[in-house]
C-alpha cells in the first residue's frame, strides 16, 4: 500500500527535530549551558552569510551532477522542474537510511514515464561520488590526525574506500557482472527481477564510465570542500583561527562517520565527532566553541537543506497534481505513474 510522502516527511521532521534538540541540549548542559550561550553571543553573525553561500554552492554543484547524469542516460528532464526535484530530495536526508531520496527517480518517472530502473543509477552515482569526494578530502590528512586522536583509525576510511573500489570494478568489468547475473538467474526467488537488474547495470555503466565518473567526482570535491570552508569560517566567526586542513579533515571525517552509523542525516554522531575531536585537533578551540561551531554549521548545511527541501516538496506535489506517494511505482508509462499519484 502506498504511503503519503508529505505526511511521512512531516513525521520525519518532527522526530529529527526532537532528536536534534535533545542531543544539542544534552551536550550543552554537559559542557556548560552558560559557556555555550556565551559563544553564540560572541559569534559574529556576518560570517554566517558566506557560510550559507558556500552551502548553496554545494547544492548547486550537486544538482549539476544529478542533471548531467540524467542527460547521460538520455533523460530530458526540464531544468527548472529538475531543480525543484533535486531540492525536494534535500529534505529526504533525514529519512531513515536516506530512503526518501528515491523521490528523485520517482518524480522523473511520474513526469516523463522513464523507468526508475534507468534513473536510480544516476542517484546512486550522485551519492557515490559524494562519498568518494569526502573520502578523498578526509584521506588527505588522515595519517597526520590519526596520530593526534586515538578515536581516529585509517581503517575508517580504508574500508569504505575498498568497498567502493570493488563495486566500481564489478561494474567496469562486464564479465564479472554477467557471472553474477547468471548465478542470480538460478535462484527462484530473485530470477524474475534479473531483467530489471540488468537494466540497472547498463545504466550504471553509463553513469560510472571514466569521463562522467571523474567529472562528477571533481565537482563533488569542490562542492564538499566548500562546506569544509564554511566550517572554517564558523570558527573565524567565533574568534578562533584554525587551519584549513584541520577543518577539511574534521568536517569530512565526521560526515563520513555520521553517515556510516545510519543515523538520518548523520544527526547525532556527526555532531558528537565534531564536538569531541575539534578541541584535540584544532589548536586553541575550547569544548564550548566546538559545540557552538557544530550547531552553527549543521544549521547552515543539514537544516538549511531540510528547510529548502520541505518547500520544494510541496512544489513538486503541485507539479504532480496532488499528494506525492511512494509505493509500487509503475515503470511502464507516465500514465500508470499518474494513476498511482
N, C-alpha and C positions, 0 to 999 in steps of 0.2 A: 504494500500500500504506500502511496506517495505521502510525503510529509511536506507541509508548507515551509519553505526555506526561510521566509521572512520571520515567521513565528519562531522557528528554531534558532535563527540568528539572535532574536531578542533574548531567548533563554541563555545562549552562549555569552552574550554581552553581560547579562546580569551575573552569571556565575563568574566570568572573568573579572569583572569589576569588583565583586565581593571578595574573590580570592586575592586580587591585586591589592585592594585596600587593606585587607587583613595582613598580608605579607609586609607591605610598606609600614603599616602601623606597628606591627610586631618588631620589625628591625629598628624603627625609630625609637621605640620605648627601650629596647635593649641597649642601643648605643647611647641614647640620651635625647629625649624629645626637645628640650630647650636648646641643646647644642645644634641639632639638625635644623630646628626652626631658625636659628641664627644664621646658618649657612644660606637658607633661602632668602633671608633679609639682605645678606651681603651680596648675593648673586646679582650681577649687572645684567639685567634682562635684555639690554640691547644686543647682547651676544646670542640671544635666543633666535633672533631673526635670521642670521646666516646659518644657524643650525637647522632651522626649518627649511631654508632654501636648499641646503645640501641634501636633506631628506627628500625633497621634491625632485632634485636631480637624480637621486637614486631611483625613485619611482619612474621618472621619465625614461631613463636608460633601460630599466627592466621592461617597461612597456614596449620600447623599441625592439627589444629581443623577442618578446612574445609575438608582436605583429610581423616581424621579419620571418620568424619560424612558420607562422601561418602561411605567409607568402611562399615560402619554400615548398610547402605542401600543396600549393595551388588553391588555397582557400582565400577568396577575395572578400574578406570582411571589411565593410566600410570603416574608415579610420575613426570617425567620431564615435560610432557605435562600439567599436572595439576598445576605444579608450574608456568608455563607460563600463564596458565588460571587465577590463583589467582592473579598473578602480574598485569595482564591486568585489573582485577577488581579494583585494587587500583586507577586507573585513573578515574574510574566511580564515585568516591566520590564527584566529582564536578558536576555530572549530577543532574538535578532537582529532589529533593526528593530522590536522590541516585538511581533512577530508572534504571540507566545504569548498576547497579550491577547484573541485570538479565542476563548480559553477561555470567556469570559463568555457570548457568544451561543450557543456550543456547549452549555454546561450548561443554558441556558434551553430550547434545542431538545430536549435529552435528557430533561428533566424534564416539559416541557409540550407538546412537539411543535410549538412555534412556529417557523416557518421562520426560519433565520438571516438570510435576506434582509430580514426585517422587523425584527430586533433589532440587526443590525450598525449601522444609522444611530444607534441610541442610544449605542453605543460610540464611533462617530465624533464625535457631538455632544459627548459627555462629554469626550473628549480635545481636541476642537477648542476648547471653551470654556476648558479649562485653558490652552491655548496663547494664546488671546485675553487671558485674565487676566494671564498672565506678560508679554505684550507691553505691556499697559496699565501694569502695575507698573514695568517697566523704562523704558517710554516717558515716564513722569512726570519723570524726571531725566536722560534720555539726553543732552540738549544740554549740560547742566552738566558731566557727567562725560566726555563726548567731548572736551571742551576740555582735560581733565586727563590723558588717556591716549591715546596715539597709536593703540593697537590697537582702540579703540572707534570704530565708524562707525555713524552713524544708519541707513545702508543695511541694517545687520544686523537692524534691527527693521522698517524700512520695507518691505523686500522680502517677508518672510513675511506681514506685515500686509496688503500689497497682494494677495498670492495668496489669502489667506483671504477678503478682501473680494470678490474676483472670484468665488470659489467660492460665497459666500453669495448674490451677485447672481444667478448662474446658477440656483441652487436656488429663489430667490424669484420668478423670472420664468418661468412655465411655457412661454411662447413660445420662449425660448432653449433650454430643456431639451428640448422636443418636437422642435425643429430638430436638436439633437444626436442624438436617438434615431432620427429619420428618416434621418440620414446613416449611423448605425451599422447600420440595417436593410439598407442596400445593400452592406454589407461581409460577404462569405460567412463569414469566419472567426468573426465575433462576432454575427451576426444571431440565432443561436439563444439567446444569453443576454440579448437585449434585453428580453424579458418580465421576467426577474429584475431587470434594471437599472431597469425602470420601477417595480417593486415597491420596490426600494431607494430610488428617488427619492421615491415617495409617502410612505414612512416618514420620509425625511429632511426633507421639507417639514413634516411634523407636528412633528418634534423641533426644527427650526430656525425655526419660526414665531415672530413677535415676542415673545409672552409667555414661552414656555419658554426661548427663547434668552437674553433679558435676565435672566430669573430665574437660569438656570444660570451665566451669566457673573458675576452678582452673588455667587453662592455660591462660585464659583471664585476671585474676587478675595479674599474673606475667607479661604478655605482656604489660598491660597498666601501671602497676607500673614502668616498665622500661622507658616508655615515661615520666612519672612523675619525675623519677630520672633525665632524660635528661633535663627537665625543671629546676630542681635544679642546675644542672651543668652549665646551661647557666648563672644563676646568679653568680655562682662561677667565671665564665669567665669574668663577669662584675666587679668582685672585691667585691661582696656582699655575705655574708654568711647568708643564710636563712635556716630555719628548714625544714627537710624532710616532716613533717606532713603538713606544710603550703603549700609546693609545690604540694604534693599529692592532698590535698583538692582543691586548686585553679585550678589546671590543670583539674582535674576530673569534678569539678563543672562547669567550663567554657565550657568544651567539651560537657557535657550534655545539658547545657543551649543553646549553639550554635546549636546543633543538633535539639533541640526542636523547634527552630524558623523555621526550614525547609530550611534555607539558605544552598546552595550547599557547603558541606564540613564544614558547620558552619561558613563560611567565613564572617567576619564582626562582628557578635555578640560574637563569641568566643574570638576574639582579644580584643573587647571592654571590656568584662568582665575581662580579664587578666590585661588590662591596668588600668582600674578603681579600681579594687579590690586589686591588688598587693601592692600598697603603703599603704593601710589601714590594710592589713592582715600580711604583712611581714615587720618586723622592719628594718629600715634603707634603704628601697627601695624608690627611687625617681620616680616621674612620667616619667622622661626621661629614666630611667633604665627599667621601666615596659614596655614601648613601644618597646624599643630595644630588651628586652627579648622575648616579644610576637612575634615580627617579626622573630627573630632568630629561636625560637622553631617551629614556623609554617613552616618556610623554611625547617627545618630538619625533619618535620613529614608530614604535608599535601603536600607540594610541592615536597618533595623527592618522595612520593608515586605516585603523578601525573606524575612525570618525568619517574620513573621506569615503571609505567603502560602504558605510551604512547609508550615506546619502546616495551614492551611486547604485546601491542595491535597489532602492525604491525607483530610481530612474530606469533601471533595467526591467524591473517588474512592469512599469508603464509601457516600455517598448514592446514587451511580450504580450501586452493586452490583459494583464491581470497578475495574480499572485504567482510567484515562482515556485515550482515544485521539483524536487529531485527524487526520482524513484525509478521506475522502469521506463527508460527513455528509448524511443524507437530510433534506430539508426537508418531507417529506410528512406524517410522523406520528411520535409518540413511540415507537411500536413499532419502526419502522425504525431510529430512533436508538439504541434499546437493543440492537438486534441488532448494531450497529456497535461498541458499547462492550463 
